[in-house]
């Protein structure tokens, strides 16, 4: 449509250039020299409006461009943060997996305590509560392994520590127990000759897990030391001791940092300090038979059997005065003096290996395949009884069997195999009211 210039200023068209700016086309009226003409005023007003609009649009364009650049920059930063958060999340899951695995291992250490606690008939309610807590925590930990992050690690960690503390406190209240069951064995290592001894110190601290190894039952003076069971298994010796005398038999014992052994071809007991590297005491065990006069059934100069339990240091042997029957003597660990003796009616040459638990001697027929504990003698009541507690003689010839009160386990040398047996004891829990 054509617009006549006579009709005054008119907006003919509007458009947008490639940069997004608004373009207006106007038709001007015929030239009129009168500056005060009404149409001239309209023109000036329209020009001012167009200029104002153009300035506003230009400002808006500048702001838009600036905001657009800011958005692009923020987008780059957000992508970087997203990648960092993803990395942090992956690292957190890896760390949480390790923490929960540590918790699971801690639970695995606690679980073997359940069979022991089941013997505590006098406190069934407490035991049930412990078992329920362990079962609940085990279920939770298993679930956490499947879906990391579903539970709060710190809370679970505190619950496990609390449970462990309560269990340890409960164990400290246990009185001496009576042997009920022997399970195993667990084969730790295969080494040495058919006969020998290996042991740990029942009075050592929890961090001290040194192992001592004495191969053969005679003609040897070398004691090998290992810093831990793991080092013992791998063969990583930490120290070797050359004793001043040869030993007899395999029935030695390490107690409170010293080795107690029977001097070869004598009834003399030797106390040797590992830390000092010298003999601290030696004493003859009066009337005790030696050098295969009264050995265990398998022989091997096992006349004098030295052992330790919760009460202290003991010697088990036989004398002519007791007709070759077993004599039990409690020893002073410093001077080796006999504190008190008990004479039993059981012939020593008919016995297999024996061991002491809480002042009671348990005699086995460990030389037989169908081995069992079949006789016990209580030094507390000076009475004996026949028992029937079987255990597995896996490698057919046990030449050393000793109880360790700290580990509550039996250490054995079974035909060149170093093995461990677990023991189950019947305990009575002392309460705060007990005297």
Residue pairs with C-beta under 8 A, 6 or more apart in sequence:
3 10
3 12
3 27
5 27
5 28
5 29
5 30
6 29
6 30
7 29
8 29
8 39
8 42
9 26
9 27
9 28
9 29
9 39
9 42
9 43
9 46
10 26
10 27
11 24
11 25
11 26
12 25
12 26
12 27
13 24
13 25
14 22
14 23
14 24
14 25
15 22
15 23
15 25
16 22
16 23
17 23
19 61
20 61
21 54
21 57
21 58
21 61
22 53
22 54
22 57
24 50
26 46
28 43
29 39
29 43
32 39
32 40
34 40
92 149
93 148
93 149
96 148
96 149
96 153
97 145
97 148
99 153
99 157
100 141
100 144
100 145
100 148
100 153
100 156
101 145
103 141
103 153
103 156
103 157
103 160
104 141
104 142
104 145
106 160
106 164
107 134
107 137
107 138
107 141
107 160
110 134
110 160
110 163
110 164
110 167
111 134
111 138
113 167
113 171
114 130
114 131
114 134
115 424
116 171
116 408
116 424
116 425
116 427
117 127
117 130
117 131
117 167
117 170
118 127
119 177
119 180
119 424
119 425
119 426
119 427
120 126
120 127
120 427
120 428
120 429
122 428
122 429
123 429
126 170
130 163
130 166
130 167
130 170
133 159
133 163
134 163
137 156
137 159
137 160
137 163
140 151
140 156
141 156
143 150
143 151
144 150
144 151
144 156
170 429
173 429
173 430
173 431
174 427
174 428
174 429
174 430
175 427
175 428
175 429
175 430
176 310
176 311
176 357
176 358
176 359
176 427
177 357
177 358
177 425
177 426
177 427
177 428
178 358
178 360
178 425
178 426
179 357
179 360
179 362
179 373
179 376
179 387
179 389
179 423
179 424
179 425
180 389
180 424
180 425
180 426
181 389
181 423
181 424
182 373
182 389
182 390
182 391
182 410
182 421
182 422
182 423
182 424
183 391
183 421
183 422
183 423
183 424
184 391
184 392
184 410
184 419
184 420
184 421
184 422
185 391
185 392
185 394
185 412
185 414
185 419
185 420
185 421
186 419
186 420
186 421
186 422
187 394
187 417
187 418
187 419
188 229
188 232
188 233
188 418
188 419
188 420
189 232
189 233
189 417
189 418
190 416
190 417
190 418
191 213
191 215
191 416
191 418
192 213
192 215
192 216
192 413
192 416
192 418
193 215
193 216
193 416
194 397
194 399
194 415
194 416
195 216
195 217
195 250
195 300
195 399
195 400
195 413
196 213
196 214
196 215
196 216
196 217
196 250
196 399
196 400
196 413
196 416
197 213
197 214
197 250
197 251
197 252
197 400
197 402
197 413
198 211
198 212
198 213
198 214
198 232
198 400
198 411
198 413
198 418
199 211
199 212
199 252
199 253
199 254
199 402
199 404
199 411
200 209
200 210
200 211
200 212
200 254
200 404
200 406
200 407
200 411
201 208
201 210
201 254
201 255
201 256
201 257
201 406
202 255
202 308
202 404
202 405
202 406
202 407
203 255
203 256
203 257
203 406
204 210
204 257
204 406
209 227
209 228
209 229
210 225
210 226
210 227
210 228
210 238
211 225
211 226
211 227
211 228
211 229
211 231
211 232
212 223
212 224
212 225
212 226
212 254
212 259
212 274
213 223
213 224
213 225
213 226
213 232
214 220
214 222
214 223
214 224
214 247
214 250
214 252
215 222
217 248
217 249
217 250
217 300
217 301
217 302
217 399
218 246
218 247
218 248
218 249
218 264
218 300
218 301
219 246
219 264
220 246
220 247
221 242
221 243
221 244
221 245
221 246
221 247
222 240
222 241
222 242
222 243
223 240
223 241
223 243
223 259
224 237
224 239
224 240
224 241
225 237
225 238
225 239
225 240
225 241
225 274
226 232
226 236
226 237
226 238
227 236
227 238
231 237
231 238
232 418
241 272
241 274
241 277
243 259
243 261
243 270
243 272
244 272
244 278
244 279
245 263
245 264
245 270
246 263
246 264
247 261
247 262
247 263
247 264
248 261
248 262
248 263
248 264
248 265
248 266
248 290
248 291
248 301
248 303
248 304
249 262
249 295
249 300
249 301
249 302
249 303
249 304
249 305
250 300
250 302
250 399
250 400
250 413
251 262
251 302
251 304
251 305
251 306
251 307
251 400
251 402
252 259
252 260
252 261
252 262
252 306
253 259
253 260
253 306
253 307
253 308
253 313
253 402
254 260
254 274
255 308
255 313
255 333
256 333
257 273
257 274
257 275
258 271
258 272
258 273
258 274
258 280
258 333
259 270
259 271
259 272
259 274
260 269
260 270
260 271
260 272
260 306
260 313
260 336
261 269
261 270
261 272
261 306
262 268
262 269
262 270
262 290
262 301
262 303
262 304
262 306
263 269
263 270
263 282
264 301
265 290
265 291
266 284
266 290
266 291
267 284
267 285
267 286
267 288
267 289
267 290
267 303
267 304
267 317
268 282
268 283
268 284
268 285
269 282
269 283
269 284
269 285
269 304
269 306
269 315
269 331
269 336
270 279
270 281
270 282
271 279
271 280
271 281
271 282
271 333
271 334
271 336
272 278
272 279
272 280
273 279
273 280
280 334
281 334
281 335
281 336
282 336
283 335
283 336
283 337
285 304
285 315
285 317
285 329
285 338
286 338
287 319
287 320
287 321
288 303
288 304
288 315
288 317
288 318
288 319
288 327
289 303
289 317
289 318
289 319
289 320
289 324
290 301
290 303
290 304
291 301
291 303
292 299
292 300
292 301
292 303
293 303
293 318
294 303
294 317
294 318
294 319
294 324
294 348
294 349
295 301
295 302
295 303
295 348
295 349
296 302
296 305
296 348
296 349
296 351
296 352
296 353
296 354
296 367
297 349
297 350
297 351
297 352
297 365
297 367
298 352
298 367
298 397
298 398
298 399
300 399
302 353
302 399
303 317
303 318
303 348
304 315
304 316
304 317
305 315
305 316
305 317
305 353
305 354
306 313
306 314
306 315
306 316
307 313
307 314
307 315
307 316
307 354
307 355
307 356
307 402
307 403
308 314
308 356
308 405
309 355
309 356
309 357
309 358
309 359
309 403
309 405
310 357
310 358
310 359
310 405
311 330
311 356
311 358
311 359
312 330
312 331
312 333
313 330
313 331
313 332
313 333
314 328
314 329
314 330
314 331
314 356
315 328
315 329
315 331
315 338
316 326
316 327
316 328
316 329
316 354
316 356
316 361
317 326
317 327
317 329
317 348
318 324
318 325
318 326
318 327
318 347
318 348
318 349
319 327
322 343
322 344
323 347
324 347
324 348
324 349
325 343
325 344
325 345
325 346
325 347
325 348
326 344
326 346
326 347
326 348
326 351
326 354
326 361
326 363
326 377
327 341
327 342
327 343
327 344
328 341
328 342
328 344
328 356
328 361
328 377
328 379
329 338
329 339
329 340
329 341
329 342
330 338
330 339
330 340
330 341
330 379
331 337
331 338
331 339
332 338
332 339
340 379
342 377
342 379
342 382
344 361
344 377
344 384
345 384
346 363
346 375
346 377
346 384
351 363
351 364
351 365
351 375
352 363
352 364
352 365
352 366
352 367
352 368
352 371
352 398
352 401
353 364
353 366
353 398
353 399
353 400
353 401
353 412
354 361
354 362
354 363
354 364
354 401
355 361
355 362
355 401
355 402
355 403
355 410
356 362
356 403
357 403
357 405
357 423
357 425
358 425
359 378
359 379
359 380
360 376
360 377
360 378
360 379
360 380
361 376
361 377
361 379
362 373
362 375
362 376
362 387
362 389
363 373
363 374
363 375
363 376
363 377
364 371
364 372
364 373
364 374
364 391
364 398
364 401
365 371
365 372
365 374
366 393
366 398
366 401
367 397
367 398
368 393
369 393
369 396
370 390
370 393
371 390
371 391
371 392
371 393
371 398
372 388
372 389
372 390
372 391
373 387
373 388
373 389
373 391
374 386
374 387
374 388
374 389
375 384
375 385
375 386
375 387
376 384
376 385
376 387
377 383
377 384
378 384
391 421
393 414
394 414
394 417
394 419
395 414
395 415
395 416
395 417
395 419
396 414
396 415
397 414
397 415
398 412
398 413
398 414
398 415
399 413
399 414
399 415
400 411
400 412
400 413
401 410
401 411
401 412
402 410
402 411
402 412
403 409
403 410
403 411
403 423
404 410
404 411
407 420
408 422
408 423
408 425
409 420
409 421
409 422
409 423
410 420
410 421
410 422
410 423
411 418
411 420
412 418
412 419
412 420
412 421
413 419
